Amino acid sequence: MTKVTNAWQVPRFRRVWGAGAAAGLGAEIGELAIPVLAVVTLGASAAELSWVRAALLLPYLLLTLWLGVLVDRLPRRPLLVLADLARGVLLLAVCVLALGGWLTIPVLVAAAALIGSLTVLYALADFSFLPEVVPEGALIDANAKITATQSVIGVAGNGVGGLLVQVLTAPVALVLNALGYLASGALIASVRVPDSRPARRGRSSVLAEARAGTGHLLRHPVLRVLVAEAALWNLGNEVLMIALVVLLLHELALGPLVLGLVLMATGTGAFVGSLYSRRLTARFGYGRSLVASLLLGNSAPLVGVLLLQLGGWVGIALLAGTFLVSGSGIGIANSQAVSLRQLAVPGELRGRVNAGYRLVSWGALSIGAIGGGVLTTATGPLTAALVGTAAMALATVPVALSRVRSLVHVEDVVPVPAAAPGSPAATPGRQ
């Protein structure tokens, strides 16, 4: 079994962690500010809000495979810097347009599409970059620390973001999102890592390389059920988010601060869960702890929406409480699943396999955004929220019925090295 070492002992990781924290805090504020900007500042309907969300997320369907090939062909660090700096500049432009009264829904949709495209590039490059920054023995600890930090940021970002949006308005709050990306770009630019990409033999087509990564994902008995779970959860969660924004801001008129506090509960739970992730895995085994955490995290939101129908502040408090429980399950599961995905794929395929994973799992977000807008308009936000949370609860089924539940150590899926670059993908260590 791989010895787990402390990722803080790697100086480069501390800079990468700091970059992620700066970008993540800004992004959490932006996650709340952009829908409020659309709904409150621009007066968007549920359908128009869904188009803004879809523009942010459609690049995962349209660009993921091709950008995954790019990530495997080029050094990852410059791609990360480019994505960060460009997103920061775009958000500052949106802020200026909004404050000047020139921003419209079509312009916001166009800006969201560009920001979403750069976010796809960043996510793919970041996933493949971390194993170059820390040794394999520190990877699980690095992911656990990143998950814990993201959870804290989720708490601070939603709470502070709701307050900032309510006091300073959404356009001004977006400035903090932009500054976070700019700071992240500067930190990543200061990191020096050796280029670990294997030497390329010949030159295959982009389509062939994308197909190789997707094929490995679909053939892998563990990765394919994890991507099925992620896709169904993301689909349902996006429907829930569209419905929740309309319900809390439009129908109940509770304001951005209350919306931020409700969402903050998920981040609080995720932070607590991430602290126990490694301990639970060591005691109960990887598979059993993952399935249990998914059952907890994926089912709690459905209970919360049902309790919300009690009405008043009691319903809001109970909804936040179930989000807290859901977050704890998510926090346990996330660091485990990410580490598994990084270790289960050969380095030369990591960008493309992750691109296929993102295409399916995060591509579902864009479908959920459009479907959430249609469903919320047709049936009302409460019914739409029930449909979304029911899908999230069902997401656990593929993993619970698979061989994942019998895995003891995450290292059980580490592939046998391939004979040579370009040969068929290696078979996982244990079938």
C-alpha positions in Angstrom: 0.0 0.0 0.0 1.3 3.5 -0.9 2.6 5.4 2.1 0.6 8.6 2.5 2.8 11.6 3.2 2.0 15.2 4.1 1.5 17.3 1.0 2.4 20.5 3.0 6.0 19.2 2.9 6.0 20.0 -0.9 6.7 23.7 -1.4 5.2 23.7 -4.9 1.9 22.3 -3.5 1.6 25.2 -1.1 1.6 27.7 -4.0 -0.9 25.6 -6.0 -3.1 25.3 -3.0 -2.9 29.1 -2.5 -3.9 29.6 -6.1 -6.8 27.3 -5.8 -8.0 29.0 -2.6 -7.8 32.5 -4.2 -9.6 31.4 -7.4 -12.1 29.3 -5.4 -13.1 32.1 -3.0 -13.7 34.5 -5.9 -15.6 31.8 -7.8 -17.9 31.1 -4.9 -18.8 34.7 -4.7 -19.3 34.8 -8.5 -21.5 31.6 -8.3 -24.0 33.6 -6.3 -23.4 37.0 -8.0 -24.0 35.9 -11.6 -27.6 34.5 -11.1 -28.4 37.5 -8.9 -27.0 39.8 -11.5 -29.3 38.1 -14.1 -32.4 37.9 -11.9 -32.3 41.1 -9.9 -30.2 43.6 -11.9 -31.3 42.5 -15.4 -34.8 41.2 -14.5 -34.2 37.7 -16.1 -37.0 35.2 -16.2 -36.5 31.5 -15.1 -35.9 30.6 -18.8 -33.4 33.5 -19.3 -31.6 32.5 -16.1 -31.3 28.9 -17.4 -29.7 30.2 -20.6 -27.1 32.1 -18.6 -26.3 28.9 -16.6 -26.3 26.8 -19.8 -23.8 29.2 -21.4 -21.5 28.7 -18.5 -21.8 24.9 -18.8 -22.3 24.0 -22.4 -18.6 24.2 -23.1 -18.3 21.0 -21.1 -20.3 19.3 -23.8 -18.8 21.1 -26.8 -15.1 21.5 -25.9 -14.1 19.0 -23.3 -12.8 16.2 -25.5 -10.8 18.6 -27.7 -9.3 20.6 -24.8 -8.4 17.3 -23.1 -6.2 16.5 -26.1 -4.7 19.9 -25.9 -3.9 19.4 -22.2 -2.1 16.1 -23.0 -0.1 17.8 -25.8 1.0 21.0 -24.1 2.5 21.9 -20.7 -0.3 22.4 -18.2 1.1 25.3 -16.2 0.8 27.9 -19.1 -2.7 26.7 -19.8 -3.7 27.3 -16.2 -2.2 30.8 -16.2 -4.0 31.7 -19.4 -7.3 30.5 -18.2 -7.0 32.4 -14.9 -5.9 35.7 -16.4 -8.5 35.6 -19.2 -11.4 34.9 -16.8 -10.3 37.7 -14.6 -10.3 40.2 -17.4 -13.7 39.0 -18.7 -15.3 39.4 -15.3 -14.0 42.9 -14.9 -15.5 43.7 -18.3 -18.9 42.4 -17.2 -18.7 44.5 -14.1 -17.9 47.7 -16.1 -20.8 47.0 -18.5 -23.2 46.4 -15.7 -22.3 49.5 -13.8 -22.5 51.6 -17.0 -26.0 50.2 -17.8 -24.8 48.5 -21.0 -25.1 44.9 -19.9 -28.0 42.9 -21.4 -29.0 39.2 -21.1 -27.5 38.3 -24.6 -24.2 40.0 -23.6 -24.1 38.2 -20.3 -24.8 34.9 -22.1 -21.9 35.5 -24.4 -19.5 36.4 -21.6 -20.7 33.3 -19.6 -19.9 31.1 -22.6 -16.3 32.5 -22.8 -15.8 32.2 -19.1 -17.2 28.6 -19.2 -14.9 27.7 -22.0 -11.9 28.9 -20.0 -13.1 27.1 -16.9 -13.2 23.8 -18.9 -9.6 24.4 -19.9 -8.6 25.2 -16.3 -10.4 22.2 -14.8 -8.8 19.7 -17.2 -5.3 21.2 -16.9 -5.5 21.4 -13.1 -6.5 17.7 -12.7 -3.5 16.6 -14.7 -1.2 19.2 -13.1 -1.5 18.2 -9.5 0.2 14.7 -9.9 3.1 16.6 -11.4 3.3 18.9 -8.3 3.2 16.2 -5.6 4.6 12.6 -5.4 2.1 9.8 -5.6 2.3 9.1 -1.9 1.1 12.6 -1.1 -1.6 12.7 -3.7 -4.5 11.5 -1.5 -3.4 14.0 1.3 -3.2 16.8 -1.3 -6.7 16.1 -2.6 -8.1 15.9 1.0 -6.5 19.2 1.8 -7.9 20.8 -1.4 -11.3 19.4 -0.6 -11.2 20.7 2.9 -10.2 24.1 1.7 -12.9 24.2 -1.0 -15.4 23.3 1.7 -14.2 26.2 3.9 -14.4 28.5 0.9 -17.9 27.2 0.1 -18.9 28.3 3.6 -17.1 31.7 3.5 -17.9 32.4 -0.2 -21.6 31.7 0.0 -22.1 33.6 3.3 -19.8 36.6 2.5 -21.0 36.5 -1.1 -24.6 36.8 -0.1 -23.8 39.7 2.1 -21.7 41.4 -0.5 -24.2 41.0 -3.2 -26.9 42.3 -1.0 -24.9 45.3 0.3 -22.6 46.2 -2.6 -24.8 44.8 -5.5 -23.9 41.9 -7.8 -21.7 43.8 -10.3 -19.4 45.1 -7.6 -19.2 41.6 -6.0 -18.0 40.2 -9.3 -14.8 42.3 -9.0 -13.7 40.0 -6.1 -14.3 37.0 -8.4 -12.0 38.6 -11.0 -9.3 39.5 -8.5 -9.3 35.9 -7.2 -8.6 34.6 -10.7 -5.9 37.2 -11.3 -4.2 36.2 -8.0 -4.4 32.5 -8.9 -2.8 33.1 -12.3 0.1 34.9 -10.6 0.7 32.1 -8.1 0.5 29.3 -10.7 3.0 31.3 -12.9 5.5 31.1 -10.1 5.4 27.3 -9.8 8.1 25.4 -11.6 7.6 21.7 -12.4 9.3 19.3 -14.9 7.3 18.5 -17.9 6.3 14.8 -17.3 4.4 14.3 -20.5 5.8 11.3 -22.4 7.6 11.8 -25.7 5.1 11.6 -28.6 5.8 9.0 -31.3 4.4 10.2 -34.6 1.4 12.4 -34.7 -2.2 11.0 -34.4 -5.3 12.9 -35.1 -7.1 14.9 -32.4 -10.2 12.7 -32.9 -8.1 9.5 -32.4 -6.6 10.8 -29.2 -9.9 11.9 -27.9 -11.4 8.5 -28.7 -8.5 6.7 -26.9 -9.3 8.6 -23.7 -13.0 8.1 -23.9 -12.5 4.4 -24.6 -10.3 3.9 -21.6 -13.0 5.6 -19.4 -15.8 3.4 -20.7 -13.8 0.2 -20.4 -12.7 0.8 -16.9 -15.1 -1.0 -14.5 -14.7 1.6 -11.7 -14.4 4.9 -13.6 -17.5 4.2 -15.7 -19.8 3.9 -12.7 -18.3 6.9 -11.0 -19.0 9.0 -14.1 -22.6 7.7 -14.2 -23.1 8.7 -10.6 -21.6 12.2 -11.2 -23.6 12.8 -14.3 -27.0 12.0 -12.7 -26.1 14.0 -9.6 -25.0 17.0 -11.6 -28.2 16.9 -13.7 -30.4 16.8 -10.7 -28.4 19.4 -8.7 -28.5 21.9 -11.6 -32.3 21.6 -11.8 -32.4 22.1 -8.0 -30.2 25.2 -8.1 -32.3 26.9 -10.8 -35.5 26.1 -8.9 -34.0 27.2 -5.5 -32.8 30.6 -6.9 -36.3 31.3 -8.3 -38.1 30.1 -5.2 -36.0 32.0 -2.6 -35.4 35.2 -4.6 -38.7 35.5 -6.6 -41.5 33.7 -4.9 -40.4 34.0 -1.2 -38.4 37.3 -1.8 -35.9 36.4 0.9 -32.9 38.0 -0.8 -29.4 37.0 -1.7 -28.2 36.7 1.9 -30.7 34.0 2.8 -29.8 32.1 -0.4 -26.1 32.4 0.4 -26.7 31.1 4.0 -28.7 28.1 2.8 -26.0 27.2 0.3 -23.3 27.8 2.9 -24.6 24.9 4.9 -23.4 22.5 2.2 -19.9 23.9 2.4 -19.9 23.6 6.2 -20.9 19.9 6.0 -18.3 19.2 3.2 -15.5 20.7 5.4 -16.4 18.4 8.3 -16.8 15.4 6.0 -13.4 16.0 4.3 -11.7 15.9 7.7 -12.9 12.3 8.3 -12.5 11.0 4.7 -9.0 9.4 5.2 -9.9 8.1 8.6 -13.1 6.4 7.5 -11.4 4.9 4.4 -8.7 3.4 6.6 -11.2 1.9 9.0 -13.9 0.6 6.7 -12.2 0.4 3.3 -12.5 2.6 0.3 -15.6 1.0 -1.3 -17.8 0.8 1.8 -17.0 4.3 3.0 -17.6 5.8 -0.5 -21.0 4.1 -1.0 -22.1 5.1 2.5 -21.1 8.7 2.0 -22.9 8.8 -1.3 -26.1 7.5 0.2 -25.9 10.2 2.9 -24.9 13.1 0.6 -27.1 12.3 -2.4 -30.4 11.5 -0.5 -30.5 14.4 2.1 -31.5 17.2 -0.3 -34.7 15.3 -1.2 -35.6 15.2 2.4 -34.8 18.9 2.7 -37.1 20.0 -0.1 -39.9 17.9 1.4 -39.4 19.6 4.7 -39.3 23.0 3.1 -43.1 22.6 2.5 -43.6 23.1 6.2 -43.2 26.8 5.3 -41.8 29.8 7.1 -38.4 30.0 8.7 -38.8 26.5 10.1 -38.8 25.1 6.5 -35.8 27.2 5.6 -33.9 26.1 8.7 -34.7 22.4 8.0 -33.6 22.8 4.3 -30.3 24.2 5.5 -29.9 21.4 8.0 -30.3 18.7 5.3 -27.9 20.6 3.1 -25.4 20.4 6.0 -25.9 16.6 6.2 -25.6 16.3 2.4 -22.4 18.3 2.4 -20.8 16.0 4.9 -21.3 13.0 2.6 -20.0 15.0 -0.4 -16.9 16.0 1.6 -16.1 12.4 2.4 -16.7 11.1 -1.1 -15.0 13.9 -3.2 -11.4 13.5 -2.0 -11.7 9.7 -2.4 -13.2 9.8 -5.9 -10.7 12.4 -7.2 -7.7 10.4 -5.9 -9.0 7.2 -7.5 -9.5 8.9 -10.8 -6.0 10.3 -10.8 -4.4 7.0 -9.8 -6.5 4.8 -12.1 -5.3 6.4 -15.3 -1.8 6.2 -16.9 -0.2 9.7 -17.0 -0.1 9.9 -20.8 -3.9 9.4 -20.9 -4.9 11.4 -17.8 -5.9 14.6 -19.6 -8.0 12.8 -22.2 -9.7 10.4 -19.8 -10.5 13.3 -17.5 -11.9 15.1 -20.5 -14.2 12.2 -21.3 -15.2 12.2 -17.6 -15.9 15.9 -17.6 -17.8 15.6 -20.9 -20.3 13.2 -19.4 -20.4 14.4 -15.8 -20.2 18.2 -16.2 -21.9 18.1 -19.6 -25.0 17.0 -17.7 -24.9 20.4 -15.9 -25.8 22.2 -19.1 -28.7 19.8 -19.8 -29.8 20.3 -16.2 -29.6 24.1 -16.6 -31.9 24.1 -19.6 -34.2 21.4 -18.2 -34.3 23.2 -14.9 -35.5 26.4 -16.6 -38.2 24.7 -18.6 -39.3 22.6 -15.6 -39.4 25.5 -13.2 -41.4 27.6 -15.7 -43.9 24.8 -16.5 -44.4 23.3 -13.0 -43.2 25.8 -10.5 -39.9 25.9 -8.5 -41.0 23.5 -5.8 -42.0 20.7 -8.1 -38.8 21.3 -10.1 -36.8 21.1 -6.9 -38.4 17.8 -6.0 -37.6 16.3 -9.4 -34.0 17.5 -9.2 -33.4 16.1 -5.7 -35.0 12.8 -6.7 -32.5 12.4 -9.5 -29.7 13.2 -7.1 -30.9 10.5 -4.7 -30.9 7.9 -7.5 -27.3 8.8 -8.5 -25.9 6.4 -5.8 -27.4 3.3 -7.5 -24.7 2.7 -10.2 -21.9 2.8 -7.6 -23.8 0.8 -5.0 -24.4 -2.0 -7.5 -20.9 -2.1 -8.8 -17.5 -3.6 -7.8 -16.6 -0.3 -6.2 -18.2 -1.3 -2.9 -15.7 -4.2 -2.5 -12.6 -2.1 -3.0 -10.4 -1.9 0.1 -7.6 0.4 -1.0 -7.7 3.2 -3.6 -4.4 1.8 -4.9 -6.2 -1.4 -6.0 -7.0 0.4 -9.3 -3.5 1.6 -10.2 -2.8 0.4 -13.7 0.0 -1.9 -14.8 2.5 0.2 -16.9 1.9 -0.1 -20.6 4.6 -1.6 -22.7 5.1 1.5 -24.7 3.5 4.9 -25.4 0.7 4.6 -27.9 -0.1 1.0 -27.0 -3.6 0.1 -25.7 -4.5 1.4 -22.3 -3.3 -0.7 -19.3 -5.6 -3.0 -17.5 -6.4 -1.9 -13.9 -4.3 -3.6 -11.3 -7.1 -5.8 -9.9 -10.2 -6.7 -11.9 
